[in-house]
Amino acid sequence: MSAEEAVFLADSQVKSFSADYILEEKDWCKAIASHLKGDVYISVDLDVLDPAFMPATGTPEPGGIAWKDLLRLIRAVSEKCRIRGFDVVELSPIPGLVAPDFLAAKLTYRMMGYALKDMNKTKLKRR
């Protein structure tokens, strides 16, 4: 984190959770989701993932979280809030290494499903 980010977080009402928090706290997913309500926009910077899962970013971060932890968090948020939009950023493809590209695509596909689940429930109720 930059000095500017630290100052901003200290002076604002924005809650921030580090990868260390996720890796060390037992009920991290519930704690993070408890701070959210209503409609949300999710932005996933792929360097949140450990480079063992996602080496193809502009800034690979040793000690990042695992694929399943990221999905667990997004699922928990989708159960509490309505996902109105999302983005997945920081993929920096490595020639000859396609696994990270597929991870980013699969994450996008999963997030589309979580975002559309409420819409599908609404359509089924109208019929």
Backbone hydrogen bonds in HBPLUS format (Angstrom, degrees):
<---DONOR---> <-ACCEPTOR-->    atom                        ^
c    i                          cat <-CA-CA->   ^        H-A-AA   ^      H-
h    n   atom  resd res      DA  || num        DHA   H-A  angle D-A-AA Bond
n    s   type  num  typ     dist DA aas  dist angle  dist       angle   num
A0006-ALA N   A0002-SER O   3.09 MM   4  6.40 160.3  2.13 150.4 155.4     1
A0007-VAL N   A0003-ALA O   3.03 MM   4  6.29 157.9  2.08 149.4 154.8     2
A0008-PHE N   A0004-GLU O   2.94 MM   4  6.15 164.4  1.96 149.6 154.3     3
A0009-LEU N   A0005-GLU O   2.89 MM   4  6.10 169.5  1.90 156.9 159.1     4
A0010-ALA N   A0006-ALA O   3.04 MM   4  6.16 154.6  2.11 143.0 150.1     5
A0011-ASP N   A0007-VAL O   3.02 MM   4  6.19 145.2  2.15 148.1 157.1     6
A0011-ASP N   A0008-PHE O   3.17 MM   3  5.22 124.8  2.49  96.4 110.2     7
A0012-SER N   A0008-PHE O   2.95 MM   4  5.94 120.6  2.31 146.7 161.8     8
A0021-TYR N   A0018-SER O   3.11 MM   3  5.14 120.3  2.48  94.4 108.4     9
A0022-ILE N   A0018-SER O   3.21 MM   4  6.62 158.4  2.26 147.3 152.0    10
A0023-LEU N   A0019-ALA O   2.87 MM   4  6.11 156.9  1.92 153.0 159.8    11
A0024-GLU N   A0020-ASP O   2.91 MM   4  5.94 134.8  2.11 143.8 154.8    12
A0025-GLU N   A0021-TYR O   2.89 MM   4  5.69 158.4  1.94 155.2 157.8    13
A0031-ALA N   A0027-ASP O   3.02 MM   4  6.20 162.1  2.05 155.9 161.7    14
A0032-ILE N   A0028-TRP O   2.94 MM   4  6.12 162.1  1.98 153.5 157.1    15
A0033-ALA N   A0029-CYS O   3.04 MM   4  6.20 173.9  2.04 152.8 154.8    16
A0034-SER N   A0030-LYS O   2.96 MM   4  6.01 141.3  2.11 143.3 153.3    17
A0035-HIS N   A0032-ILE O   3.14 MM   3  5.77 161.2  2.18 117.1 122.5    18
A0036-LEU N   A0033-ALA O   3.05 MM   3  5.45 165.2  2.08 118.2 121.1    19
A0082-ARG N   A0038-GLY O   3.02 MM  44  6.18 155.6  2.08 135.8 143.6    20
A0040-VAL N   A0082-ARG O   2.90 MM  42  6.13 157.0  1.95 154.3 155.8    21
A0084-ARG N   A0040-VAL O   2.85 MM  44  5.81 160.9  1.88 160.5 167.1    22
A0042-ILE N   A0085-GLY O   3.05 MM  43  6.52 155.4  2.11 145.3 146.0    23
A0087-ASP N   A0042-ILE O   2.90 MM  45  6.52 141.3  2.05 151.3 160.6    24
A0044-VAL N   A0087-ASP O   2.86 MM  43  6.16 171.5  1.86 152.3 154.4    25
A0089-VAL N   A0044-VAL O   2.82 MM  45  6.19 165.1  1.84 160.4 164.8    26
A0048-VAL N   A0045-ASP O   2.90 MM   3  5.98 155.3  1.96 136.7 139.2    27
A0046-LEU N   A0089-VAL O   2.93 MM  43  6.09 176.4  1.93 162.3 161.3    28
A0049-LEU N   A0046-LEU O   3.14 MM   3  5.86 162.6  2.17 117.1 121.6    29
A0065-ILE N   A0048-VAL O   2.84 MM  17  6.21 154.1  1.90 159.6 154.9    30
A0050-ASP N   A0065-ILE O   2.86 MM  15  5.30 159.3  1.90 146.9 144.9    31
A0053-PHE N   A0050-ASP O   2.81 MM   3  5.61 153.4  1.88 126.9 133.5    32
A0054-MET N   A0050-ASP O   2.97 MM   4  6.13 157.9  2.02 141.4 148.3    33
A0092-SER N   A0056-ALA O   2.72 MM  36  4.95 171.5  1.72 131.4 130.8    34
A0064-GLY N   A0061-GLU O   3.19 MM   3  5.79 126.7  2.49 147.4 144.4    35
A0069-ASP N   A0066-ALA O   3.14 MM   3  5.24 121.7  2.50  98.0 112.4    36
A0070-LEU N   A0066-ALA O   3.10 MM   4  6.45 156.3  2.15 154.0 160.2    37
A0071-LEU N   A0067-TRP O   3.04 MM   4  6.38 163.1  2.07 155.2 159.6    38
A0072-ARG N   A0068-LYS O   2.90 MM   4  6.01 152.6  1.98 141.2 149.2    39
A0073-LEU N   A0069-ASP O   3.01 MM   4  6.25 155.8  2.07 147.4 152.7    40
A0074-ILE N   A0070-LEU O   3.03 MM   4  6.32 167.1  2.05 153.9 157.1    41
A0075-ARG N   A0071-LEU O   2.88 MM   4  5.99 160.7  1.91 150.8 156.5    42
A0076-ALA N   A0072-ARG O   2.95 MM   4  6.13 159.2  1.99 145.3 151.0    43
A0077-VAL N   A0073-LEU O   2.93 MM   4  6.18 158.6  1.97 153.7 159.4    44
A0078-SER N   A0074-ILE O   2.91 MM   4  6.11 156.6  1.96 146.2 153.0    45
A0079-GLU N   A0075-ARG O   2.98 MM   4  6.24 134.4  2.20 144.0 156.1    46
A0080-LYS N   A0077-VAL O   3.11 MM   3  5.25 137.6  2.30 100.2 111.9    47
A0081-CYS N   A0077-VAL O   2.75 MM   4  5.73 155.3  1.81 160.2 167.5    48
A0097-LEU N   A0094-ILE O   2.95 MM   3  5.48 164.1  1.97 144.3 145.7    49
A0101-ASP N   A0098-VAL O   3.02 MM   3  5.23 119.7  2.40 104.9 120.2    50
A0102-PHE N   A0098-VAL O   3.07 MM   4  6.40 156.7  2.12 158.2 165.2    51
A0103-LEU N   A0099-ALA O   2.92 MM   4  6.19 151.0  2.01 150.5 159.4    52
A0104-ALA N   A0100-PRO O   3.00 MM   4  6.26 162.5  2.03 149.6 152.7    53
A0105-ALA N   A0101-ASP O   3.02 MM   4  6.27 156.9  2.07 145.0 151.8    54
A0106-LYS N   A0102-PHE O   2.79 MM   4  5.93 160.9  1.83 149.9 155.4    55
A0107-LEU N   A0103-LEU O   2.87 MM   4  6.02 157.0  1.92 151.1 157.5    56
A0108-THR N   A0104-ALA O   3.02 MM   4  6.19 159.3  2.06 144.0 149.5    57
A0109-TYR N   A0105-ALA O   2.94 MM   4  6.18 158.8  1.99 148.6 154.6    58
A0110-ARG N   A0106-LYS O   2.89 MM   4  6.11 160.8  1.93 149.8 154.7    59
A0111-MET N   A0107-LEU O   2.88 MM   4  6.09 162.4  1.91 152.5 157.4    60
A0112-MET N   A0108-THR O   2.95 MM   4  6.18 148.5  2.05 145.4 154.0    61
A0113-GLY N   A0109-TYR O   3.14 MM   4  6.47 153.9  2.21 144.7 151.2    62
A0114-TYR N   A0110-ARG O   2.96 MM   4  6.36 157.6  2.01 153.2 159.1    63
A0115-ALA N   A0111-MET O   2.87 MM   4  6.03 156.8  1.93 147.5 154.1    64
A0116-LEU N   A0112-MET O   2.90 MM   4  6.03 146.9  2.01 147.0 155.8    65
A0117-LYS N   A0113-GLY O   3.05 MM   4  5.98 123.7  2.38 142.4 154.3    66
A0120-ASN N   A0116-LEU O   2.99 MM   4  6.26 158.3  2.04 160.3 165.7    67
A0121-LYS N   A0117-LYS O   3.15 MM   4  6.40 152.9  2.22 143.9 150.8    68
A0122-THR N   A0118-ASP O   3.05 MM   4  6.29 158.8  2.10 149.0 154.1    69
A0123-LYS N   A0119-MET O   3.05 MM   4  6.34 159.4  2.09 150.1 155.3    70
A0124-LEU N   A0120-ASN O   3.05 MM   4  6.24 158.3  2.10 148.0 153.4    71
A0125-LYS N   A0121-LYS O   3.09 MM   4  6.31 150.0  2.18 147.1 154.7    72
A0126-ARG N   A0122-THR O   3.25 MM   4  6.51 144.2  2.38 145.0 153.6    73
